[in-house]
Amino acid sequence: MNLTQKLSMRSLKGKMKQKELLKLEAKYCSWGDTVHYVPKPNVFERSKGSFLYDTKGTEYLDLQMWYSAANFGYKNERLNTALKNQIDVLPQLACQYLHEEKIQLATKLSQRMEITFEEKGRVHFNVGGSSAIEDAMKLVRNHTGRNLAFAFMGGYHGRTLGASAITSSFRYREHYGHFGDRAFFIPYPYCFRCPYDKKKESCSLHCLKLFERLFETEYYSVVDKKTNKSEFGAFFIESIQGTGGYIIPPQGYFKGLKQILERYNILMVDDEIQMGFFRTGKFWGIEHFDVVPDIITFGKALTNGLNPISGVWAKEKYISPDVFPPGSTHSTFSSNTLGTTVGLEVLKLIGESNFAESIPEKGKYLTSRFKALQQKYPEIGHVDGLGLAIRVEMCQKDGYTPNKELTDRIEVIGLGGKLSAGGKKRGLVLDVGGYYKNTFTLAPSFYITKEEMDLGVDLFEEAFKKALKKKG
Ligand SMILES: Cc1ncc(COP(=O)(O)O)c(C=O)c1O
């Protein structure tokens, strides 16, 4: 057997032991992604529904579903079939040529906007979320002539250079030179930890008033009071802050914000990359807040994590061919036929489902189960949810001081695959976010059953108790 044959034998799926794989990974894979956030990365081999399986066949209940990209369950049969069928018909096509699914997908998304927001507009596809953000930035710059933007503290919009400039963490920019277009970061209405030490019940949206005051005088740096023109072209928001820890803003906040922005011709760009496609129980998260954004970006769950497609929808005046002509932006794999086909099937599936009812119902149940745990354990400082976007914030015994160590221990214990709730050896997959990296951002499959939710809570409690014990 020559070397090539030997290598291909060894790399046959399942033939290589996890240990050997990890050795190779340590040597040949870049560590620049997020794999090594945990000390011992897992290698998964199979998936189905709400579950992942590692190389030893251990089952892991997944309560994060690829950060909300696989909303419709792993290996969703209907979506996989759509993909497989398209592979046999038109698997590849340069995106300078048209195919039906692309047109249908753009049409369905735009028509939905017409119904929901009473706004005409168009869709431009790209591949990943960050690229869609970059395209949104182009639309804003093209329309306003401004390259400065507001964004939120705690906001996350991706890690390309443009998206990093409007993402709050300096850590993501630190090694990459000077960011002249770095956003002006505004405190987000994170009421559990109000940046102004106010109480939600009595603050009358104090944070919004402070934002409004920025425009009071030219000496606050954002507006020319002689012309009322702002130096800022857009405010990039997430309808629910995702990586920031699934933080739900109070009612009235976005509505008030939009009114302020309109006075100064500042566009509202709503990043729905994580919350879109019913994660919150509505098609777009922003629909909860009675606001019509100027531009919406989306990605992730549109293809359930199969061939990726992202995109941007904008009101007609920002994206019509006279202002955004051919060649304004492009990527080889944007509107790839496999992605548009799955995306279209996702929209059909949504149209035939009752997610508007089932997701809030499931969300309410799962949130209530975690709230019950909160009553038992003071370290669970805050539980909140909108649809199936649920936050569980871990604290010290005082129920407030952030507890990253405990959070990390629970995550690692879950990924260890040695829990026993439900009567067999299992693992639990959780995602950690939040300003202090102390928040579990739960995003289960839309098809999660009551039994699976109960199992998830039991596995969480078991991991939590083990993590508490490990402390000493
Ligand atoms: C709200 C939001 N915007 C943008 C992005 C970036 O998307 P991508 O990772 O596909 O580039 C993400 C990814 O997590 C996100 O959650």
The ligand as an SDF file (V2000), in Angstrom:
LIG
                    3D

 16 16  0  0  0  0  0  0  0  0999 V2000
  -26.3310   39.0340   14.8420 C   0  0  0  0  0  0  0  0  0  0  0  0
  -25.2010   38.4910   14.0050 C   0  0  0  0  0  0  0  0  0  0  0  0
  -24.7470   39.2180   12.9820 N   0  0  0  0  0  0  0  0  0  0  0  0
  -23.7550   38.7830   12.1910 C   0  0  0  0  0  0  0  0  0  0  0  0
  -23.1620   37.5570   12.4130 C   0  0  0  0  0  0  0  0  0  0  0  0
  -22.0500   37.0930   11.5250 C   0  0  0  0  0  0  0  0  0  0  0  0
  -22.4680   36.0510   10.7070 O   0  0  0  0  0  0  0  0  0  0  0  0
  -21.4060   35.0410   10.0960 P   0  0  0  0  0  0  0  0  0  0  0  0
  -20.7740   34.3250   11.2500 O   0  0  0  0  0  0  0  0  0  0  0  0
  -22.2190   34.1300    9.2110 O   0  0  0  0  0  0  0  0  0  0  0  0
  -20.4220   35.8610    9.3260 O   0  0  0  0  0  0  0  0  0  0  0  0
  -23.6100   36.7620   13.4690 C   0  0  0  0  0  0  0  0  0  0  0  0
  -23.0060   35.4610   13.7640 C   0  0  0  0  0  0  0  0  0  0  0  0
  -23.1010   34.9110   14.8230 O   0  0  0  0  0  0  0  0  0  0  0  0
  -24.6550   37.2470   14.2860 C   0  0  0  0  0  0  0  0  0  0  0  0
  -25.1240   36.5460   15.3260 O   0  0  0  0  0  0  0  0  0  0  0  0
  1  2  1  0
  2  3  1  0
  2 15  2  0
  3  4  2  0
  4  5  1  0
  5  6  1  0
  5 12  2  0
  6  7  1  0
  7  8  1  0
  8  9  2  0
  8 10  1  0
  8 11  1  0
 12 13  1  0
 12 15  1  0
 13 14  2  0
 15 16  1  0
M  END
$$$$
